[in-house]
Amino acid sequence: MSKRFDAERLVVATFAERPDLLARVFEPEIQSALPEFMRHDPGAALYYGDGHLEHYREFGLVAFDPAAPERPLARAFSVPFAFRDGTPGRDELPEGGWDEVIRWGYLDRTAGRRPTAVSALEIMVAPHLQGGGISRLMLNAMRDNARRLGFADLYGPLRPTLKDKEPLTPFAEYAVRRRADGLPWDPWVRVHVQAGAQIVKPAPTSMVVAGTIAEWSAWTRLRFDKSGPTIVPGALSPVHVSLEQNHAVYIEPNLWVHHRLSP
Ligand SMILES: CC(C)(COP(=O)(O)OP(=O)(O)OC[C@H]1O[C@@H](n2cnc3c(N)ncnc32)[C@H](O)[C@@H]1OP(=O)(O)O)[C@@H](O)C(=O)NCCC(=O)NCCS
C-alpha cells in the first residue's frame, strides 16, 4: 500500500513491503525521539521482541524520502486485538492502556482469536524532522492502513507531547484542557482530534517501567539521592523512588482516543 505524499515528498510503506527497513527504524536517528527510560517497559517485548514483531509487519509503517529510500525518517506501529466481540473482559478499553493492549493482541494471536479493532502503539518522527507535519502524514497512513486491513475502529493510548513540561498536573485535568478555539491544548491530542478522533478516557497505568536505582541512574544520567516522587525529564508524571527498597517505578498515564474509520 505504498502511498506518496506530494507535499512532503515522502512515501509511507508497510514493513511487509519494506522488511529491510524494520531494523533500521530502531536505530538512534528515530529512536532518540523518546527518553531512554521509555525503552525499559518489559510489556513491550510481546510486540517488539524477537519472534513477535514479524507477526505485525502489515501493522507497522515506515516513511522515507523517495530520493533516499534506504533511510527511514519516521515509524508507526499498531496492534490488532479483539474488542467488544464477546471475549470476556473486552468490553471497555483497558486502564492499563499500552501495556494491556499489547498483551491482548498477544493473547489473541496465540489463541487464534480474530481481531476486531486496531490500536495505535506509537508514531515516532526523527527529531531533526519534527515540526514539519510528518506526524499527520503518519497518522493518516495508519488510519488508511487499518481500513485497508478491514477494520472500522482505530484506538490509541496517546502520549501527550507536552505533558512532561508539567508532570505534577493531574493527568485527567491535563487531558481535557482546551484552547480558546475549543481544540485540545496538547498538540499531539489536537492532531488526533483534527484527524477525526474522539477522546475516550485516560489510561492511568498505561506503561510501567521499574528498575533498581542503579538502572534508573544509567537510563537518565541522574543521581537519585532522595526517596519519594521525583521529577525526571521526559516523564509525564513523577517517578516513585525508594532508596530504602533500591527501586524506582514510573507509571505513565496515556489518553485513549478512538478513530471511527469510514469505509
Ligand atoms: C509527537 C510527534 C510524533 C509529532 O511529530 P511531528 O512531525 O513533530 O509533529 P507535526 O509537525 O506533525 O506537528 C503536529 C503538531 O504538534 C506541534 N508540535 C510538534 N512538535 C512540537 C514541540 N516540540 N512542541 C510543541 N508543539 C509541537 C506542531 O506545532 C503541530 O501542532 P499544530 O496543531 O499547532 O500545527 C513527534 O514529536 C515525536 O516523534 N515524538 C516522540 C515520540 C512520541 O512521543 N510520539 C507520540 C506518542 S506515541
PDBQT file of the ligand as one rigid body, heavy atoms in Angstrom, charges set to zero:
ROOT
HETATM    1  C1  LIG A 301       4.679  13.533  18.648  1.00  0.00    +0.000 C 
HETATM    2  C2  LIG A 301       5.412  13.536  17.304  1.00  0.00    +0.000 C 
HETATM    3  C3  LIG A 301       5.100  12.224  16.585  1.00  0.00    +0.000 C 
HETATM    4  C4  LIG A 301       4.903  14.728  16.497  1.00  0.00    +0.000 C 
HETATM    5  O1  LIG A 301       5.527  14.661  15.228  1.00  0.00    +0.000 OA
HETATM    6  P1  LIG A 301       5.876  15.969  14.358  1.00  0.00    +0.000 P 
HETATM    7  O2  LIG A 301       6.085  15.503  12.957  1.00  0.00    +0.000 OA
HETATM    8  O3  LIG A 301       6.961  16.695  15.017  1.00  0.00    +0.000 OA
HETATM    9  O4  LIG A 301       4.545  16.807  14.501  1.00  0.00    +0.000 OA
HETATM   10  P2  LIG A 301       3.923  17.762  13.402  1.00  0.00    +0.000 P 
HETATM   11  O5  LIG A 301       4.991  18.563  12.750  1.00  0.00    +0.000 OA
HETATM   12  O6  LIG A 301       3.030  16.932  12.532  1.00  0.00    +0.000 OA
HETATM   13  O7  LIG A 301       3.086  18.727  14.316  1.00  0.00    +0.000 OA
HETATM   14  C5  LIG A 301       1.938  18.311  14.970  1.00  0.00    +0.000 C 
HETATM   15  C6  LIG A 301       1.564  19.343  15.996  1.00  0.00    +0.000 C 
HETATM   16  O8  LIG A 301       2.480  19.269  17.070  1.00  0.00    +0.000 OA
HETATM   17  C7  LIG A 301       3.106  20.533  17.257  1.00  0.00    +0.000 C 
HETATM   18  N1  LIG A 301       4.471  20.257  17.712  1.00  0.00    +0.000 N 
HETATM   19  C8  LIG A 301       5.375  19.461  17.113  1.00  0.00    +0.000 A 
HETATM   20  N2  LIG A 301       6.481  19.434  17.853  1.00  0.00    +0.000 NA
HETATM   21  C9  LIG A 301       6.254  20.219  18.929  1.00  0.00    +0.000 A 
HETATM   22  C10 LIG A 301       7.028  20.584  20.057  1.00  0.00    +0.000 A 
HETATM   23  N3  LIG A 301       8.265  20.117  20.261  1.00  0.00    +0.000 N 
HETATM   24  N4  LIG A 301       6.490  21.415  20.943  1.00  0.00    +0.000 NA
HETATM   25  C11 LIG A 301       5.241  21.899  20.790  1.00  0.00    +0.000 A 
HETATM   26  N5  LIG A 301       4.460  21.588  19.746  1.00  0.00    +0.000 NA
HETATM   27  C12 LIG A 301       4.977  20.749  18.835  1.00  0.00    +0.000 A 
HETATM   28  C13 LIG A 301       3.005  21.217  15.935  1.00  0.00    +0.000 C 
HETATM   29  O9  LIG A 301       3.051  22.622  16.075  1.00  0.00    +0.000 OA
HETATM   30  C14 LIG A 301       1.643  20.758  15.470  1.00  0.00    +0.000 C 
HETATM   31  O10 LIG A 301       0.629  21.463  16.156  1.00  0.00    +0.000 OA
HETATM   32  P3  LIG A 301      -0.407  22.441  15.408  1.00  0.00    +0.000 P 
HETATM   33  O11 LIG A 301      -1.733  21.782  15.531  1.00  0.00    +0.000 OA
HETATM   34  O12 LIG A 301      -0.343  23.671  16.187  1.00  0.00    +0.000 OA
HETATM   35  O13 LIG A 301       0.049  22.580  13.995  1.00  0.00    +0.000 OA
HETATM   36  C15 LIG A 301       6.925  13.712  17.484  1.00  0.00    +0.000 C 
HETATM   37  O14 LIG A 301       7.164  14.841  18.285  1.00  0.00    +0.000 OA
HETATM   38  C16 LIG A 301       7.623  12.519  18.098  1.00  0.00    +0.000 C 
HETATM   39  O15 LIG A 301       8.077  11.633  17.390  1.00  0.00    +0.000 OA
HETATM   40  N6  LIG A 301       7.737  12.493  19.438  1.00  0.00    +0.000 N 
HETATM   41  C17 LIG A 301       8.384  11.417  20.134  1.00  0.00    +0.000 C 
HETATM   42  C18 LIG A 301       7.540  10.169  20.109  1.00  0.00    +0.000 C 
HETATM   43  C19 LIG A 301       6.185  10.401  20.694  1.00  0.00    +0.000 C 
HETATM   44  O16 LIG A 301       6.019  10.904  21.796  1.00  0.00    +0.000 OA
HETATM   45  N7  LIG A 301       5.181  10.026  19.917  1.00  0.00    +0.000 N 
HETATM   46  C20 LIG A 301       3.796  10.219  20.311  1.00  0.00    +0.000 C 
HETATM   47  C21 LIG A 301       3.339   9.205  21.244  1.00  0.00    +0.000 C 
HETATM   48  S1  LIG A 301       3.340   7.599  20.553  1.00  0.00    +0.000 SA
ENDROOT
TORSDOF 0
